[in-house]
């Protein structure tokens, strides 16, 4: 079985006409990694030093891309296991939680 990554644009307002197929992948792990990279790339681009996680997540929900995984042979068959919104929320917390006086956010973004 192969897996297709589809991407919805959050802007303008979850309009399905802005959905596109990014590609087909032989394994679920490959498709999963591609979805994570799409979210991570946006978050790295939008992050500003000192930004709270809630502000970064808000920007993602307004302007980010939401990838998801379907069967390459039947796009109606959603594959469980990846939620771009949940992953973005988690990553925003990881990227923006810095201990006072440390540059933890900047180090995590470059990883």
Order of alpha helices (4+ residues) and beta strands (2+ residues): beta-beta-alpha-alpha-beta-alpha-alpha
